[in-house]
Amino acid sequence: MGYKVGPKGQIVIDKKIRDKLGIQPGWQAVQLLVDDHVEITFLPPEHDRSLAGSLAPFIERSLPSSKALREAREAAWSEQSKRKVEPG
């Protein structure tokens, strides 16, 4: 379908095209003259939402068992007790 160029040089991007490309209000339209036609690339605006927690699904959160903690503590105490203490 063809559209007329408006008095300010504006044109309408067909809704089917906007939907297929996901173009939303506020996006930047970058225009490039190539030979005898115009190529338009659409860029979404920078987001302003927080990215906090966006990696949470990719982080494995497993806490050591109380038995593992107890064994680690005992091993550390055992190792420390083997060290010779020099008088100050």
C-alpha positions in Angstrom: 0.0 0.0 0.0 1.3 3.5 -0.9 1.2 6.5 1.4 1.4 10.1 0.6 4.2 12.3 1.9 2.7 14.8 4.3 3.3 18.6 4.2 6.2 18.3 6.7 7.8 15.4 4.7 6.4 12.8 7.1 5.3 9.3 6.0 3.5 6.5 7.7 5.1 3.2 8.3 2.5 0.5 7.7 1.2 -1.1 10.9 2.0 -4.6 9.7 5.6 -3.6 9.2 5.8 -1.8 12.6 4.4 -4.9 14.3 6.7 -7.3 12.5 9.8 -5.2 13.4 8.5 -4.4 16.9 8.8 -0.7 16.3 7.3 1.3 19.2 6.7 5.1 19.7 9.9 6.8 20.9 12.3 4.7 18.8 14.9 6.5 16.7 14.7 6.3 12.9 18.1 6.4 11.4 17.9 7.3 7.7 20.6 6.6 5.1 20.5 7.6 1.4 21.7 4.6 -0.7 21.9 5.4 -4.4 18.3 6.3 -5.3 16.4 5.1 -2.2 16.4 5.6 1.6 17.2 2.9 4.1 15.7 3.3 7.6 17.0 1.5 10.6 15.0 1.7 13.9 16.7 1.9 17.3 14.9 1.4 20.5 15.4 4.0 23.3 17.7 3.3 26.1 15.9 1.5 28.9 15.4 3.2 32.3 14.6 0.1 34.3 16.8 -1.5 36.8 18.9 -4.5 35.8 19.1 -5.7 39.5 18.4 -9.4 39.6 18.5 -9.9 35.8 21.2 -12.6 36.2 19.4 -14.4 39.1 18.1 -17.2 36.9 21.7 -18.0 35.9 23.2 -18.1 39.4 23.3 -21.4 41.2 22.6 -20.8 44.8 23.5 -23.8 46.9 24.6 -23.3 50.5 26.9 -25.9 52.0 25.3 -28.3 54.5 25.8 -27.8 58.2 27.8 -31.0 58.2 30.1 -29.5 55.5 30.5 -26.3 57.4 31.3 -28.1 60.6 33.9 -30.3 58.9 35.5 -27.2 57.3 35.6 -25.4 60.6 37.2 -28.4 62.3 39.8 -28.7 59.5 40.7 -25.1 59.9 41.0 -25.4 63.7 43.1 -28.5 63.3 45.4 -26.8 60.8 45.8 -23.7 62.9 46.6 -25.8 66.0 49.5 -27.5 64.2 51.2 -24.2 63.6 54.0 -23.3 66.0 53.3 -20.1 67.9 56.4 -18.0 68.3 56.7 -16.0 71.6 56.4 -12.3 71.0 
